[in-house]
């Protein structure tokens, strides 16, 4: 089962969409030779101007159990002048800790947000991860969500299971998504995520990562199993530390872009782009690749539902060209690949 725990800080369902942006670049602060401040930019997509809830979570690793001389700012507003972790866990000769702040009263949608952290203690700390969860009110969407944060340490061979409540079923839901933020001790460690019939194995990764499992057709009785596989390897630190878990089951309007060849010849091809979905992407573009090289990039802008466009692209002779259609919508990215022989 592992040691430590994840606490649920947000849960709900209704006409909402949820975005979660994570900065997982480590920053070492305090002690000899290290800076005392760090400033991070977080820019979650603006889905609506109606914001229902905003949470900021910060994960640290440190050698001293008690930390002092500490401040955190969000968009210039001081939100903490002392460090009182909600979860503190002793793992592999270090402490992992997590704090969560409710920023709903001061959050302004549609702008870049700056998180400032200052620490002047003599014992260095590492800012492992900073996450920003935003729940928007959206009339034409319906979402069940659950957000848990904390520190859960899994040694090789240990696992943890998470069951979503029975009321998470969303009529007509298009998909379910689990996002797991976890710190991998070394490249030899293997983390396995199991949800329904979908299994994802994370390996060859070191440090904090944001790992996603998606189920296109959510089953009833949705659950997630997180396993630190025992591969027989000898490594230290020994534990995978899970710090956040976001569960989403949702139904919303989305773009569905398709690409097909209309004609080709003379070193080029005419590609038809069709949006068969019920929403326009925030942005879309085409990337043409040949032998691993990008030979053309074409911006498509916003393609409305039902709209068709014809784009002429060059082809690299003697190669199978990959026409990659990429789009983003409400912070989510989709893509389709089309192979075209020159």
C-alpha positions as CSV (number, residue, x, y, z in Angstrom):
1,X,0.0,0.0,0.0
2,X,2.9,2.3,0.5
3,X,3.4,5.1,3.1
4,X,1.8,8.5,3.3
5,X,-1.5,9.6,1.8
6,X,-3.3,11.8,-0.7
7,X,-6.0,14.1,0.6
8,X,-9.0,15.1,-1.6
9,X,-9.0,18.9,-1.8
10,X,-11.6,19.4,-4.6
11,X,-14.5,17.3,-5.8
12,X,-17.6,18.1,-7.7
13,X,-19.7,17.6,-10.8
14,X,-21.8,19.8,-13.0
15,X,-21.5,22.3,-15.8
16,X,-17.8,22.7,-15.5
17,X,-14.4,22.1,-17.1
18,X,-11.2,21.6,-15.1
19,X,-7.6,22.5,-16.2
20,X,-4.5,21.7,-14.3
21,X,-1.1,23.2,-15.2
22,X,2.1,21.7,-13.6
23,X,5.6,23.1,-13.5
24,X,7.9,20.2,-12.7
25,X,11.3,21.8,-13.1
26,X,13.2,21.4,-9.8
27,X,14.6,24.5,-8.1
28,X,17.1,24.3,-5.2
29,X,16.8,27.2,-2.8
30,X,18.7,28.2,0.4
31,X,21.9,27.0,1.9
32,X,25.4,27.8,0.6
33,X,25.7,28.8,-3.0
34,X,22.0,28.5,-3.9
35,X,19.6,31.3,-4.8
36,X,17.0,32.3,-2.2
37,X,14.1,33.1,-4.6
38,X,12.4,31.6,-7.7
39,X,9.7,33.0,-9.9
40,X,7.5,30.7,-12.0
41,X,5.0,31.5,-14.8
42,X,1.8,29.5,-15.0
43,X,-0.6,30.1,-17.9
44,X,-3.6,27.7,-17.7
45,X,-5.9,28.2,-20.7
46,X,-8.9,30.5,-20.2
47,X,-12.1,28.4,-21.0
48,X,-14.6,30.8,-19.4
49,X,-14.6,34.1,-17.4
50,X,-16.5,32.3,-14.6
51,X,-14.1,30.7,-12.2
52,X,-15.5,28.5,-9.4
53,X,-12.4,27.3,-7.7
54,X,-8.6,27.7,-7.9
55,X,-6.0,25.7,-5.9
56,X,-2.2,26.1,-5.9
57,X,-0.2,23.1,-4.7
58,X,3.5,23.2,-4.0
59,X,5.7,20.1,-3.4
60,X,9.1,20.2,-1.7
61,X,11.9,17.9,-0.7
62,X,14.3,18.8,2.1
63,X,16.7,17.4,4.7
64,X,15.4,19.4,7.7
65,X,12.0,18.7,9.1
66,X,11.3,22.3,10.1
67,X,11.6,25.1,7.6
68,X,11.7,28.8,8.4
69,X,12.3,32.1,6.7
70,X,9.7,31.3,4.0
71,X,7.3,33.3,1.8
72,X,5.1,32.6,-1.2
73,X,3.5,35.1,-3.5
74,X,0.8,34.7,-6.2
75,X,0.6,37.6,-8.7
76,X,2.3,39.8,-6.1
77,X,0.0,38.9,-3.2
78,X,1.6,37.2,-0.2
79,X,-0.2,34.0,0.5
80,X,2.2,32.4,3.1
81,X,4.7,33.8,5.5
82,X,5.5,30.5,7.1
83,X,5.7,26.9,6.0
84,X,3.1,24.6,7.5
85,X,2.9,21.4,5.3
86,X,-0.4,19.6,5.1
87,X,1.5,16.4,4.5
88,X,5.1,15.6,5.6
89,X,6.7,12.2,4.9
90,X,10.2,10.9,5.7
91,X,11.4,9.0,2.6
92,X,14.9,7.8,1.7
93,X,16.7,10.1,4.1
94,X,14.7,13.1,3.0
95,X,11.4,14.7,3.8
96,X,8.7,15.2,1.2
97,X,6.0,17.8,1.9
98,X,3.1,19.4,0.3
99,X,1.0,22.6,0.8
100,X,-2.2,23.5,-0.9
101,X,-3.7,27.1,-1.0
102,X,-7.1,28.2,-2.1
103,X,-6.6,31.2,-4.5
104,X,-10.2,31.5,-5.6
105,X,-10.8,35.1,-4.2
106,X,-7.7,36.6,-5.9
107,X,-7.5,34.7,-9.2
108,X,-8.0,36.5,-12.4
109,X,-8.6,34.4,-15.5
110,X,-7.0,35.1,-18.9
111,X,-3.6,36.4,-17.8
112,X,-0.1,34.9,-17.0
113,X,0.2,34.1,-13.4
114,X,3.5,34.4,-11.4
115,X,4.3,32.3,-8.4
116,X,7.2,33.6,-6.3
117,X,8.9,31.5,-3.6
118,X,11.5,32.9,-1.2
119,X,13.4,30.8,1.2
120,X,16.4,32.0,3.2
121,X,17.1,29.0,5.5
122,X,20.5,27.5,6.1
123,X,19.3,24.0,5.1
124,X,18.6,23.8,1.3
125,X,15.2,22.8,-0.1
126,X,14.2,21.7,-3.6
127,X,10.9,23.0,-5.1
128,X,9.9,19.8,-6.9
129,X,6.5,20.8,-8.4
130,X,4.1,23.7,-8.5
131,X,0.6,23.0,-9.8
132,X,-2.4,25.3,-10.5
133,X,-5.9,23.8,-10.7
134,X,-8.7,25.9,-12.1
135,X,-12.4,24.9,-12.2
136,X,-14.4,26.9,-14.8
137,X,-18.2,27.3,-15.1
138,X,-19.1,26.2,-18.7
139,X,-22.7,25.8,-19.7
140,X,-22.3,23.4,-22.6
141,X,-20.0,21.0,-20.7
142,X,-20.5,18.5,-17.9
143,X,-17.6,17.2,-15.7
144,X,-17.1,15.0,-12.7
145,X,-13.7,15.7,-11.1
146,X,-11.7,14.8,-8.1
147,X,-8.4,16.3,-7.1
148,X,-6.1,14.8,-4.4
149,X,-2.8,16.1,-3.2
150,X,-0.2,14.9,-0.7
151,X,2.8,12.5,-0.5
152,X,2.4,8.8,-1.1
153,X,5.7,6.7,-1.3
154,X,5.7,3.4,-3.1
155,X,8.7,1.0,-2.7
156,X,9.4,-1.6,-5.5
157,X,6.5,-4.1,-5.5
158,X,4.1,-1.7,-3.6
159,X,0.9,-0.4,-5.1
160,X,-2.1,1.9,-4.4
161,X,-5.7,1.8,-5.6
162,X,-8.1,4.7,-6.0
163,X,-11.8,4.2,-6.6
164,X,-14.0,6.9,-7.9
165,X,-17.4,7.3,-6.2
166,X,-20.4,5.8,-7.9
167,X,-21.9,9.3,-8.7
168,X,-19.0,10.0,-11.2
169,X,-21.0,8.6,-14.1
170,X,-21.6,11.4,-16.6
171,X,-24.4,10.7,-19.1
172,X,-23.0,10.6,-22.6
173,X,-19.4,11.2,-21.3
174,X,-16.9,11.1,-24.1
175,X,-13.9,10.1,-22.0
176,X,-12.2,9.8,-18.7
177,X,-8.7,11.0,-17.8
178,X,-6.4,10.3,-14.9
179,X,-3.4,12.6,-14.4
180,X,-0.7,11.4,-11.9
181,X,2.1,13.7,-10.8
182,X,4.9,11.6,-9.4
183,X,8.6,11.7,-8.7
184,X,10.6,8.9,-10.3
185,X,13.8,8.0,-8.3
186,X,15.9,6.9,-11.4
187,X,15.6,5.6,-15.0
188,X,15.5,2.0,-13.8
189,X,12.3,2.5,-11.8
190,X,9.1,1.5,-13.6
191,X,5.7,2.9,-12.7
192,X,2.6,1.2,-14.0
193,X,-0.8,2.9,-14.3
194,X,-3.9,0.8,-14.8
195,X,-7.4,2.1,-15.5
196,X,-10.0,-0.1,-17.1
197,X,-8.5,-1.9,-20.0
198,X,-5.8,0.8,-20.4
199,X,-2.3,0.2,-19.0
200,X,0.6,2.7,-19.2
201,X,4.1,1.9,-18.1
202,X,6.5,4.8,-17.3
203,X,10.2,3.9,-17.5
204,X,13.5,5.6,-18.3
205,X,12.4,8.7,-16.5
206,X,14.0,10.6,-13.6
207,X,12.4,13.4,-11.5
208,X,8.9,14.7,-11.3
209,X,6.6,14.0,-14.3
210,X,2.9,14.5,-15.2
211,X,1.7,11.2,-16.5
212,X,-1.8,10.8,-18.1
213,X,-4.0,7.8,-18.7
214,X,-7.1,8.3,-21.0
215,X,-10.1,6.1,-21.5
216,X,-12.1,7.1,-24.6
217,X,-15.2,5.1,-23.4
218,X,-15.3,5.2,-19.6
219,X,-16.7,2.1,-17.9
220,X,-18.8,2.0,-14.9
221,X,-17.0,1.6,-11.6
222,X,-14.0,3.6,-12.7
223,X,-10.7,3.0,-10.7
224,X,-7.0,3.6,-11.0
225,X,-4.2,1.3,-9.8
226,X,-0.7,2.7,-9.4
227,X,2.1,0.1,-9.2
228,X,5.8,0.6,-8.6
229,X,7.0,-2.5,-10.3
230,X,9.6,-4.7,-8.7
231,X,12.1,-5.3,-11.5
232,X,14.8,-6.7,-9.3
233,X,17.0,-3.7,-9.9
234,X,19.1,-2.2,-7.1
235,X,18.7,1.6,-7.0
236,X,18.5,4.3,-4.4
237,X,16.4,6.3,-3.7
238,X,14.0,3.4,-3.6
239,X,10.6,5.1,-3.6
240,X,8.3,6.6,-6.2
241,X,6.6,9.5,-4.6
242,X,3.0,10.3,-5.9
243,X,2.1,13.9,-5.1
244,X,-1.1,14.7,-7.0
245,X,-3.9,12.8,-8.7
246,X,-6.6,14.5,-10.9
247,X,-9.5,12.3,-12.0
248,X,-11.9,13.6,-14.7
249,X,-14.9,12.2,-16.4
250,X,-16.4,14.7,-18.8
251,X,-18.6,15.5,-21.7
252,X,-18.0,18.6,-23.7
253,X,-18.0,20.0,-27.2
254,X,-14.7,19.3,-29.0
255,X,-13.2,19.7,-32.4
256,X,-12.5,16.5,-34.5
257,X,-10.1,17.3,-37.3
258,X,-9.4,14.9,-40.2
259,X,-7.0,15.1,-43.1
260,X,-7.3,13.4,-46.5
261,X,-5.5,13.6,-49.8
262,X,-7.5,15.3,-52.5
263,X,-4.7,15.0,-55.2
264,X,-1.0,14.9,-55.6
265,X,1.6,15.3,-58.3
266,X,4.5,17.6,-59.3
267,X,6.2,17.4,-56.0
268,X,3.1,18.6,-54.0
269,X,-0.2,17.4,-52.6
270,X,-3.6,19.0,-52.0
271,X,-4.8,18.1,-48.5
272,X,-8.4,18.5,-47.4
273,X,-9.0,19.4,-43.8
274,X,-12.4,18.7,-42.3
275,X,-13.7,19.6,-38.8
276,X,-16.4,17.0,-38.1
277,X,-16.7,18.0,-34.4
278,X,-19.0,20.5,-32.7
279,X,-16.4,23.1,-31.6
280,X,-13.6,25.1,-33.3
281,X,-10.0,24.5,-32.1
282,X,-8.2,27.3,-30.3
283,X,-5.5,26.9,-32.9
284,X,-4.5,24.3,-35.5
285,X,-1.6,23.8,-37.9
286,X,0.0,21.3,-40.3
287,X,3.5,20.0,-40.0
288,X,5.0,18.2,-43.0
289,X,7.9,15.8,-42.1
290,X,10.2,13.7,-44.3
291,X,13.1,11.6,-43.1
292,X,12.6,13.1,-39.6
293,X,12.9,16.7,-40.9
294,X,10.3,19.4,-40.8
295,X,9.9,20.7,-44.4
296,X,6.8,22.9,-43.9
297,X,4.6,24.3,-41.2
298,X,1.2,25.8,-42.1
299,X,-1.0,27.6,-39.6
300,X,-4.7,26.8,-40.0
301,X,-6.2,29.2,-37.4
302,X,-9.7,28.3,-36.1
303,X,-11.6,25.8,-38.3
304,X,-15.3,26.0,-37.6
305,X,-17.5,22.9,-37.1
306,X,-18.4,21.5,-40.5
307,X,-15.8,23.6,-42.3
308,X,-13.6,22.2,-45.0
309,X,-10.3,23.7,-46.3
310,X,-7.9,22.7,-49.0
311,X,-4.2,23.2,-48.3
312,X,-1.4,22.6,-50.9
313,X,1.8,21.3,-49.3
314,X,5.2,20.4,-50.8
315,X,6.4,16.8,-50.7
316,X,10.0,15.5,-50.4
317,X,10.7,13.3,-53.3
318,X,11.8,9.7,-52.6
319,X,10.3,9.6,-49.1
320,X,7.1,8.8,-47.4
321,X,6.0,12.2,-46.1
322,X,4.1,12.5,-42.8
323,X,1.4,15.2,-42.8
324,X,0.7,15.9,-39.1
325,X,-2.4,17.8,-38.2
326,X,-2.1,19.3,-34.7
327,X,-4.7,21.3,-32.8
328,X,-5.4,22.5,-29.3
329,X,-8.7,23.1,-27.5
330,X,-9.2,24.2,-23.8
331,X,-5.6,23.2,-22.9
332,X,-5.9,19.7,-24.6
333,X,-3.9,18.8,-27.7
334,X,-4.9,16.4,-30.5
335,X,-3.2,15.3,-33.6
336,X,-3.7,13.0,-36.6
337,X,-1.0,11.7,-39.0
338,X,-1.5,11.1,-42.7
339,X,1.2,9.3,-44.8
340,X,1.6,10.6,-48.3
341,X,4.0,9.0,-50.8
342,X,5.7,11.6,-53.0
